């Protein structure tokens, strides 16, 4: 599974747990509903700032790092 798809699944599941619509999540992020729809499609990359806003709106935090091989 690609990283974008994994992120999409996490966002969809967490949004459902919180009972948020895409519109509500977008409002909490200060973004357009289409931004949430793009992330949830699993087809688009998102920048770090958007990822942070998304995590905060979902009552979580974004973890970004590099793993050694």
Secondary structure in CASP SS format (residue, H / E / C, confidence):
PFRMAT SS
TARGET T0000
AUTHOR 0000-0000-0000
METHOD secondary structure of the structure
MODEL  1
X C 1.00
X C 1.00
X H 1.00
X H 1.00
X H 1.00
X H 1.00
X H 1.00
X H 1.00
X H 1.00
X H 1.00
X H 1.00
X H 1.00
X H 1.00
X H 1.00
X H 1.00
X H 1.00
X H 1.00
X H 1.00
X C 1.00
X C 1.00
X C 1.00
X H 1.00
X H 1.00
X H 1.00
X H 1.00
X H 1.00
X H 1.00
X H 1.00
X H 1.00
X C 1.00
X C 1.00
X C 1.00
X H 1.00
X H 1.00
X H 1.00
X H 1.00
X H 1.00
X H 1.00
X H 1.00
X H 1.00
X H 1.00
X C 1.00
X C 1.00
X C 1.00
X C 1.00
X C 1.00
X C 1.00
X H 1.00
X H 1.00
X H 1.00
X H 1.00
X H 1.00
X H 1.00
X H 1.00
X H 1.00
X H 1.00
X H 1.00
X C 1.00
X C 1.00
X C 1.00
X C 1.00
X C 1.00
X C 1.00
X C 1.00
X C 1.00
X C 1.00
X C 1.00
X C 1.00
X C 1.00
END
